[in-house]
Amino acid sequence: MSEQTRVAVLAEYRAARAADDFQRALDIVLGAIDHDEQHPDQPPLMDEIRGLHLPAAA
């Protein structure tokens, strides 16, 4: 997955959560899980999605 595609997926996920579109957010998460399983040599997309819910360190 290109860096641009990765950024677009994360932006779409954030937009879905902001709009309370939990079905779309779930679809993106399930797609990320599938992608991670099919591309174990790439950085895990699910790690980045999980990281969106962590507070930033000061």
Backbone torsions as a table, in degrees:
resi	resn	phi	psi	omega
1	MET	NA	131.1	179.0
2	SER	-71.1	160.8	179.4
3	GLU	-62.0	-37.2	178.7
4	GLN	-64.5	-41.6	178.9
5	THR	-66.0	-41.8	178.8
6	ARG	-60.4	-45.6	178.9
7	VAL	-63.8	-39.7	179.5
8	ALA	-65.4	-40.4	178.7
9	VAL	-63.8	-44.1	179.4
10	LEU	-65.0	-38.5	177.8
11	ALA	-66.4	-40.0	178.6
12	GLU	-65.5	-39.0	177.5
13	TYR	-62.9	-47.5	178.7
14	ARG	-60.2	-40.6	179.4
15	ALA	-65.7	-40.4	179.0
16	ALA	-64.4	-42.0	178.3
17	ARG	-66.3	-40.2	-179.9
18	ALA	-64.2	-32.4	-179.7
19	ALA	-89.5	5.6	-176.3
20	ASP	56.4	31.8	176.3
21	ASP	-92.9	76.9	-173.4
22	PHE	-69.6	-26.3	176.2
23	GLN	-65.8	-44.0	178.7
24	ARG	-65.9	-41.6	178.5
25	ALA	-60.9	-41.9	178.1
26	LEU	-64.1	-41.6	177.5
27	ASP	-59.4	-40.5	179.4
28	ILE	-66.8	-42.6	178.7
29	VAL	-62.3	-45.5	179.4
30	LEU	-63.7	-37.5	175.6
31	GLY	-64.8	-37.6	178.3
32	ALA	-66.1	-40.1	177.5
33	ILE	-62.0	-46.2	177.6
34	ASP	-60.0	-44.1	-179.6
35	HIS	-61.5	-44.9	-179.7
36	ASP	-61.7	-39.4	178.7
37	GLU	-66.8	-37.0	-177.1
38	GLN	-81.9	-18.4	-177.2
39	HIS	-132.1	67.3	-176.8
40	PRO	-66.4	-15.2	-179.3
41	ASP	-83.4	-8.9	179.4
42	GLN	-99.7	158.2	176.6
43	PRO	-59.4	137.8	-177.0
44	PRO	-65.3	124.7	177.6
45	LEU	-68.0	-35.0	179.9
46	MET	-63.9	-32.4	176.3
47	ASP	-61.7	-39.2	179.3
48	GLU	-69.8	-38.9	177.8
49	ILE	-65.2	-44.2	177.2
50	ARG	-60.5	-38.0	-178.8
51	GLY	-64.8	-22.2	178.6
52	LEU	-66.9	-19.1	-176.9
53	HIS	-99.7	2.4	-179.9
54	LEU	-95.5	142.1	176.4
55	PRO	-69.1	144.8	179.7
56	ALA	-74.1	143.3	177.5
57	ALA	-75.4	141.4	-179.0
58	ALA	-84.8	NA	NA
